[in-house]
Amino acid sequence: MVNNKSRTISIRVSSEEYRTLRTVCAERGIANLSTAIRAAVADALGTAVFENTTTDPQHLAVARLQSRIDHLEEQLAQLAGRLLRETPDGRPSGSDSRPRG
């Protein structure tokens, strides 16, 4: 049987939900979100099909580390954005504490 996936289904999730999904996939050794979502839908409909998964401890450890690295990269990007928006004395960029008048 050829496993040709030619249809696309879109769902909306929050940034936090997306991070959680990626973390869970990495921790369970699931290849990607698409595989996890297909399996969850199949399970919800009563036909559990999990493909492209592994229980190899080394693979799972690497996947967990990658997930943590991804999370740290997101946090660093957010911090860098905040730092770029602040002045050297810690005030938000564009704010002016000089008295007016």
C-alpha positions in Angstrom: 0.0 0.0 0.0 1.4 3.4 -1.0 1.3 6.0 1.8 0.7 9.1 -0.3 -0.4 12.0 1.8 -1.7 14.6 -0.6 -4.4 16.4 1.5 -3.8 19.2 4.0 -5.9 20.0 7.0 -5.1 23.2 9.0 -5.8 23.9 12.6 -5.0 26.9 14.7 -3.2 26.6 18.0 -1.7 29.2 20.4 2.1 29.6 20.6 2.0 27.8 24.0 0.0 24.9 22.6 2.4 24.7 19.7 5.4 24.6 22.0 3.7 21.9 24.1 2.9 19.8 21.1 6.5 20.0 19.9 7.8 19.1 23.3 5.5 16.1 23.6 6.5 14.9 20.2 10.2 15.2 21.0 9.8 13.4 24.3 7.9 10.6 22.7 10.2 10.3 19.7 7.4 11.2 17.2 9.0 12.3 14.0 6.9 15.4 13.5 3.7 17.2 14.4 1.9 15.9 11.3 2.5 12.3 12.4 1.3 13.1 16.0 -1.8 14.9 14.8 -2.8 12.2 12.4 -2.4 9.6 15.1 -4.4 11.7 17.6 -7.2 12.1 15.0 -7.1 8.4 14.2 -7.2 7.5 17.9 -10.1 9.9 18.5 -12.0 8.2 15.7 -11.3 4.8 17.1 -8.5 3.6 14.7 -5.2 4.1 16.6 -2.3 4.2 14.0 1.1 5.5 15.2 3.7 5.5 12.5 7.3 6.7 12.5 7.8 6.4 16.2 10.7 5.0 18.1 11.4 3.9 21.7 15.2 3.9 21.1 16.6 5.6 24.3 19.3 7.4 22.4 16.9 8.8 19.9 14.5 9.9 22.6 17.4 11.6 24.5 18.5 13.5 21.4 14.9 14.5 20.7 14.5 15.8 24.2 17.7 17.8 23.9 16.6 19.3 20.6 13.3 20.3 22.1 15.1 22.0 25.0 17.4 23.8 22.5 14.4 25.0 20.5 12.7 26.3 23.6 15.9 28.2 24.7 16.2 29.7 21.2 12.7 31.0 21.4 13.4 32.5 24.9 16.6 34.1 23.6 14.8 35.6 20.7 12.2 37.1 23.0 14.8 38.5 25.3 16.8 40.0 22.4 13.6 41.6 21.2 12.9 43.1 24.6 16.5 44.4 24.9 16.3 46.0 21.5 13.2 47.9 22.6 14.8 49.3 25.8 17.1 52.2 26.2 20.5 51.8 28.0 18.9 52.9 31.3 16.2 50.3 31.1 13.3 52.5 29.9 11.3 51.3 26.9 12.5 52.7 23.6 10.6 55.8 22.6 9.8 56.9 26.2 11.0 60.3 27.2 11.3 61.0 30.9 12.2 64.6 30.3 9.7 67.1 31.8 7.6 68.8 29.2 6.6 72.3 29.3 
